[in-house]
């Protein structure tokens, strides 16, 4: 099984999720999404795979969210574009496996897709 994690090593939940996977014996591909920013197309696919609205995969308390004048009422395309330009707005971590995706908040949530 192929597993990928969009990871931010500075985030405790991201580190916990990665450790959870590794403790199970999984060796996920690690994508440091702040350095290797997902394209808007990848973000659309991620939104659809998660089965969420764009706002539900965003860090709305992140300072940059307010600086950009974003709101919870913005349409998905506006929010996806903001995430593509400002990856710090992407909720973390996101794990992909078996054609599914899950946000690791809490980290154990990703076990549902394995």
Backbone as numpy.savetxt, mean C-alpha at the origin, in Angstrom:
# Nx Ny Nz CAx CAy CAz Cx Cy Cz
4.44 -19.90 -4.46 3.60 -18.72 -4.46 4.48 -17.48 -4.46
4.13 -16.54 -5.28 4.85 -15.28 -5.37 4.17 -14.24 -4.48
4.96 -13.62 -3.63 4.45 -12.58 -2.72 5.30 -11.33 -2.90
4.63 -10.20 -2.98 5.31 -8.90 -3.06 4.76 -8.01 -1.97
5.65 -7.25 -1.35 5.23 -6.29 -0.33 5.72 -4.90 -0.74
4.81 -3.94 -0.74 5.20 -2.54 -0.88 5.58 -2.12 0.53
6.86 -1.85 0.72 7.45 -1.74 2.04 8.10 -0.39 2.28
7.93 0.11 3.50 8.66 1.28 3.97 9.39 0.85 5.22
10.71 0.67 5.16 11.45 0.17 6.32 11.38 1.06 7.55
10.95 2.31 7.40 10.84 3.22 8.55 9.51 3.05 9.29
8.60 2.28 8.72 7.26 2.10 9.29 7.21 0.81 10.11
6.78 0.91 11.36 6.75 -0.27 12.23 5.77 -1.32 11.71
4.61 -0.93 11.20 3.65 -1.90 10.69 4.20 -2.60 9.45
4.93 -1.88 8.64 5.54 -2.47 7.47 6.61 -3.48 7.88
7.43 -3.11 8.84 8.46 -4.03 9.34 7.83 -5.26 9.98
6.76 -5.06 10.75 6.08 -6.18 11.39 5.47 -7.13 10.36
4.89 -6.58 9.32 4.29 -7.40 8.28 5.35 -8.20 7.54
6.45 -7.56 7.19 7.54 -8.27 6.53 8.07 -9.39 7.42
8.26 -9.11 8.71 8.75 -10.13 9.64 7.75 -11.28 9.76
6.46 -10.98 9.78 5.43 -12.00 9.85 5.54 -12.95 8.66
5.70 -12.39 7.48 5.83 -13.21 6.27 7.10 -14.06 6.33
8.20 -13.44 6.72 9.47 -14.16 6.78 9.44 -15.24 7.85
8.79 -15.00 8.97 8.67 -16.00 10.04 7.89 -17.22 9.58
7.00 -17.02 8.60 6.25 -18.14 8.03 7.08 -18.93 7.02
8.26 -18.41 6.71 9.10 -19.05 5.71 8.95 -18.46 4.31
8.13 -17.42 4.19 7.95 -16.75 2.90 9.10 -15.78 2.67
9.49 -15.64 1.43 10.52 -14.68 1.05 9.93 -13.72 0.02
9.16 -12.75 0.48 8.50 -11.85 -0.47 9.49 -10.95 -1.20
9.11 -10.59 -2.41 9.83 -9.55 -3.13 9.50 -8.24 -2.42
10.51 -7.48 -2.09 10.32 -6.24 -1.35 10.47 -5.06 -2.30
9.42 -4.29 -2.41 9.44 -3.07 -3.22 9.38 -1.88 -2.28
10.46 -1.14 -2.22 10.48 0.08 -1.41 9.80 1.17 -2.23
8.49 1.26 -2.04 7.65 2.08 -2.92 7.95 3.57 -2.85
8.62 4.04 -1.80 9.00 5.45 -1.76 10.12 5.74 -2.75
10.94 4.73 -3.03 12.03 4.87 -4.00 11.61 4.40 -5.39
10.78 3.38 -5.45 10.30 2.79 -6.70 8.79 3.03 -6.75
8.44 4.27 -7.06 7.05 4.72 -6.98 6.15 4.00 -7.98
5.02 3.48 -7.50 4.05 2.86 -8.41 3.47 3.89 -9.37
3.25 3.45 -10.60 2.61 4.31 -11.59 1.13 4.45 -11.28
0.49 5.39 -11.91 -0.94 5.57 -11.70 -1.70 4.31 -12.14
-1.20 3.64 -13.20 -1.84 2.40 -13.65 -1.71 1.31 -12.58
-0.54 1.20 -11.96 -0.35 0.22 -10.89 -1.24 0.55 -9.70
-1.40 1.82 -9.41 -2.26 2.22 -8.30 -3.72 1.91 -8.59
-4.16 2.11 -9.84 -5.53 1.75 -10.22 -5.75 0.25 -10.02
-4.81 -0.55 -10.52 -4.90 -2.00 -10.38 -4.90 -2.41 -8.91
-4.07 -1.77 -8.11 -4.02 -2.07 -6.68 -5.35 -1.73 -6.02
-5.91 -0.59 -6.34 -7.22 -0.20 -5.80 -8.27 -1.26 -6.14
-8.27 -1.67 -7.40 -9.26 -2.66 -7.84 -9.03 -4.02 -7.17
-7.78 -4.41 -7.03 -7.45 -5.68 -6.40 -7.81 -5.67 -4.92
-7.57 -4.54 -4.26 -7.94 -4.40 -2.86 -9.46 -4.35 -2.68
-10.16 -3.91 -3.73 -11.60 -3.74 -3.63 -11.99 -2.55 -2.78
-11.13 -1.52 -2.82 -11.35 -0.32 -2.02 -11.47 0.90 -2.91
-11.94 1.98 -2.32 -11.87 3.28 -2.98 -10.46 3.83 -2.75
-10.03 4.73 -3.59 -8.67 5.28 -3.48 -8.42 5.87 -2.10
-9.39 6.56 -1.55 -9.21 7.21 -0.24 -8.90 6.18 0.84
-9.38 4.95 0.68 -9.19 3.91 1.68 -7.79 3.30 1.64
-7.01 3.65 0.63 -5.63 3.17 0.55 -4.64 4.33 0.70
-5.12 5.39 1.35 -4.30 6.58 1.55 -4.07 6.88 3.02
-2.96 7.54 3.26 -2.63 8.02 4.60 -3.16 9.45 4.71
-4.41 9.58 5.13 -5.04 10.90 5.14 -4.53 11.80 6.25
-3.88 11.23 7.25 -3.31 12.05 8.33 -1.89 12.51 8.00
-1.38 12.05 6.86 -0.05 12.47 6.42 -0.08 13.97 6.11
0.92 14.68 6.56 1.00 16.13 6.37 0.80 16.53 4.90
1.38 15.75 4.00 1.32 16.07 2.56 -0.12 16.07 2.04
-0.98 15.25 2.62 -2.39 15.19 2.21 -3.02 16.58 2.35
-2.82 17.18 3.49 -3.36 18.53 3.73 -2.66 19.59 2.90
-1.34 19.46 2.76 -0.59 20.44 1.97 -1.08 20.51 0.54
-1.52 19.36 0.02 -2.02 19.32 -1.36 -3.47 19.76 -1.48
-4.10 20.04 -0.33 -5.50 20.46 -0.34 -6.46 19.33 -0.68
-6.03 18.09 -0.44 -6.88 16.95 -0.74 -7.95 16.79 0.33
-9.07 16.19 -0.06 -10.15 15.89 0.89 -10.64 14.47 0.65
-11.38 13.97 1.62 -11.98 12.64 1.50 -13.00 12.58 0.38
-13.48 13.74 -0.05 -14.51 13.81 -1.09 -13.95 13.88 -2.50
-12.62 13.96 -2.64 -12.03 14.01 -3.98 -12.29 12.70 -4.71
-12.40 12.77 -6.03 -12.65 11.57 -6.82 -11.41 10.68 -6.88
-11.61 9.42 -7.20 -10.51 8.45 -7.21 -9.36 8.87 -8.11
-9.64 9.40 -9.27 -8.56 9.77 -10.19 -7.67 10.87 -9.60
-8.27 11.83 -8.93 -7.50 12.89 -8.27 -6.60 12.29 -7.20
-7.16 11.39 -6.40 -6.40 10.78 -5.31 -5.32 9.84 -5.83
-5.62 9.07 -6.87 -4.61 8.18 -7.45 -3.45 8.99 -8.03
-3.77 10.08 -8.69 -2.72 10.95 -9.24 -1.86 11.52 -8.12
-2.49 11.89 -7.02 -1.74 12.43 -5.88 -0.79 11.37 -5.32
-1.26 10.12 -5.23 -0.40 9.04 -4.72 0.75 8.75 -5.68
0.49 8.82 -6.97 1.54 8.57 -7.96 2.64 9.64 -7.87
2.25 10.86 -7.55 3.20 11.96 -7.44 3.81 12.08 -6.04
3.12 11.52 -5.05 3.53 11.64 -3.64 3.34 10.29 -2.96
4.23 9.33 -3.20 4.02 7.98 -2.68 3.93 7.90 -1.16
4.35 8.93 -0.46 4.22 8.94 1.00 2.74 8.86 1.41
1.83 9.17 0.49 0.40 9.13 0.77 -0.18 7.71 0.70
0.57 6.77 0.17 0.08 5.39 0.04 0.13 4.70 1.40
-0.99 4.12 1.79 -1.02 3.36 3.05 -0.06 2.19 2.94
0.53 1.83 4.05 1.53 0.77 4.03 1.33 -0.17 5.18
1.83 -1.35 4.97 2.31 -1.96 3.74 1.15 -2.54 2.95
1.39 -2.80 1.68 0.43 -3.53 0.86 1.14 -4.80 0.40
0.46 -5.93 0.59 1.00 -7.22 0.19 0.15 -7.78 -0.93
0.82 -8.35 -1.93 0.16 -8.96 -3.08 0.53 -10.44 -3.13
-0.48 -11.29 -3.29 -0.25 -12.73 -3.43 -1.52 -13.37 -3.99
-1.34 -14.39 -4.81 -2.47 -15.17 -5.32 -3.52 -14.32 -6.02
-3.07 -13.28 -6.72 -4.01 -12.41 -7.43 -4.83 -11.52 -6.51
-4.44 -11.44 -5.24 -5.16 -10.63 -4.27 -4.19 -9.63 -3.64
-4.75 -8.72 -2.88 -3.93 -7.73 -2.17 -4.57 -7.44 -0.82
-3.73 -7.03 0.13 -4.22 -6.65 1.46 -3.29 -5.61 2.05
-3.88 -4.69 2.78 -3.12 -3.71 3.54 -2.82 -4.31 4.90
-1.56 -4.28 5.30 -1.14 -4.91 6.56 -1.40 -4.07 7.78
-2.62 -3.70 8.01 -3.03 -2.95 9.20 -4.28 -3.60 9.74
-4.17 -4.48 10.69 -2.96 -4.95 11.35 -2.18 -5.92 10.44
-0.94 -6.18 10.77 -0.11 -7.05 9.93 -0.76 -8.40 9.62
-1.48 -8.98 10.56 -2.09 -10.30 10.36 -3.13 -10.32 9.25
-3.61 -9.17 8.88 -4.62 -9.10 7.81 -4.10 -9.70 6.50
-2.79 -9.62 6.28 -2.25 -10.14 5.01 -2.32 -11.66 4.93
-2.45 -12.32 6.06 -2.53 -13.79 6.06 -3.77 -14.27 5.33
-4.80 -13.44 5.25 -6.06 -13.80 4.57 -5.88 -14.05 3.08
-4.83 -13.50 2.48 -4.65 -13.66 1.03 -3.62 -14.73 0.69
-3.01 -15.34 1.69 -1.96 -16.33 1.45 -2.54 -17.73 1.38
